[in-house]
Amino acid sequence: MSGLDISGFVAPGFEAVRAAFAMDPRGGSALAVIHRGEVVVDLREGWRDPARTTPWDAETLVNVYSVGKPVIALAVLMLVERGLIALDDPMGGCSAEGTLALEHCETSARK
């Protein structure tokens, strides 16, 4: 691979996503978008390894580190919006068994 090589696909109507993805190559990244239950974007670029010998592909595993925090925050806020929980509810009451390690703490989603 020489230069920027983007693999994957983009459904009709989502071509601007490919253009935006190509504008900021990271040397190894992927993007998938699901719209109304259908995969409409599945792109990848770059390399799996620092030596740049193995292309990034659909099976490349990555560490997500703190990326999950905003996803969890969004899920919590969706539950709040639906009236299923409140931001000030104790976190210990959120598990099926009510046995989270935080159940004896003064911790809530707001704190």
RATA-V643619 format. One record per backbone hydrogen bond with DSSP energy under -1.0 kcal/mol. NH is the residue of the N-H (numbers start at 0). CO is the residue of the C=O. E is the energy in kcal/mol with one decimal. If there is no record, write none. Layout:
BEGIN
nh=NH co=CO e=E
nh=NH co=CO e=E
END
This chain:
BEGIN
nh=6 co=43 e=-2.6
nh=8 co=41 e=-1.8
nh=10 co=39 e=-3.4
nh=13 co=10 e=-2.1
nh=16 co=13 e=-1.4
nh=18 co=14 e=-1.8
nh=19 co=15 e=-2.3
nh=20 co=16 e=-2.6
nh=21 co=17 e=-2.3
nh=28 co=44 e=-2.2
nh=30 co=42 e=-2.5
nh=32 co=40 e=-2.2
nh=34 co=37 e=-2.9
nh=37 co=34 e=-1.7
nh=39 co=32 e=-2.5
nh=40 co=32 e=-1.5
nh=41 co=8 e=-2.6
nh=42 co=30 e=-3.0
nh=43 co=6 e=-1.9
nh=44 co=28 e=-2.4
nh=46 co=26 e=-2.6
nh=47 co=53 e=-3.5
nh=51 co=48 e=-1.7
nh=55 co=45 e=-2.4
nh=59 co=56 e=-1.8
nh=66 co=63 e=-2.8
nh=68 co=65 e=-1.3
nh=71 co=67 e=-2.7
nh=72 co=68 e=-2.5
nh=73 co=69 e=-2.3
nh=74 co=70 e=-2.3
nh=75 co=71 e=-2.6
nh=76 co=72 e=-2.5
nh=77 co=73 e=-2.1
nh=78 co=74 e=-1.9
nh=79 co=75 e=-2.2
nh=80 co=76 e=-2.5
nh=81 co=77 e=-1.8
nh=82 co=79 e=-1.6
nh=83 co=78 e=-2.3
nh=88 co=85 e=-1.8
nh=90 co=106 e=-1.9
nh=92 co=89 e=-1.1
nh=93 co=90 e=-1.9
nh=102 co=99 e=-2.1
nh=104 co=101 e=-2.2
nh=106 co=104 e=-1.0
nh=109 co=86 e=-2.0
END
